[in-house]
Amino acid sequence: MSRPRILVTGGSGFIARALVPKLLEKADVTLLLLEEFNGEVQLPAPLDSLRPNFNVVYADLRNDRLTAQAVQQVQPDRVIHLAAVGVSDPFLDVDTALTHNVTGTLNLLRVCFESDGLDVKQVIVARTPGERTAMNVYAASKAAAWAFCRMYARTTRWPIHGAMVFQAYGPNQPPHLLIPAAIRAALAGEDFPMTSGEQEKDWIYIDDVVDGLIAMLGSAMPPGEIIELGCGHPVSVRTVVETLYRIIGRSGRPIFGAMSDRPGEDPRQVADVDRAAALTGWRAKISLAEGLERLISHAMATL
């Protein structure tokens, strides 16, 4: 039998970098990227080492015509929609968030399910737990996008599923985010000024996120269903940073309260892991302690 064709938007991002190598084991993969650089494909590690095992198409999802051309070219069986703006900058400009995260998602969905000649069997849309309270621009735009996804799933039965990714971490995260920044400071023996760190998050290692997304592919879920990808054990930001410093064991320390807490953050986030297991058979396997050890080892190996 022929391998399924899977289109991944946001193909150069943090999750895609870990997802694509696993997808290639069982599917033909195409990445949809925002633009082409100097007429050449330039991808971050580890994706650069995997070329030409996957294909690349280019489109700005805000443009319905270009989106249609790209998706028609790929003829995907399934789509994993990871593209978004504001993941690491949640208080971005409102118009930017709306055009990318809402209009872009709508353009993609309508192309997949309204275009002649396409037979898309599933679109998985990445979500954020911040949508529950929508207290920043990024989360509000993602919540608005999902409201349209839910509407289409219920009224037209389009096979759209949500993957709510909790606090993902692992190699190749943007360096300015909390965990990579804290690891860098701890390895350098430097103090790490930060917020109070009292908020509790459901931390999930990137390999578990990847396995969860793959478990969703082809699962017999009703349209509009949401899978929450987390471990089910909320741990405070403070505890995570203290653990990093303890494992690394050099000088320096986290300085809690040196920075103001970010407005609009949920004090506690935790995934419904039992429902995810019931619907897909998936559960996270990597504990926070093991995940942090892996990440620190990776960081030290790349120094």
DAVEN-V333191 format. One line per field, one symbol per residue. psi: psi as a letter, one per 40 degrees, with the letter a starting at -180 (. if undefined). Layout:
psi: ???
//
This chain:
psi: iiiihhhhifeeaddddddddddedeihhhhhidihhfeihhiiieddeehfeiihihiheehdddddddddddfidihhgehiiedegefihdddddddddddddddddddeehieighehhhhhiieedddfeidddddddddddddddddddefhghihghhagiiaieiheeiddddddddddefiighaadedihighhidddddddddddheigiiieihhhgaeeghhiddddddddddddfaiiihghediiihiehhdhhhigdddddddeeiiidhidddddddddddddde.
//
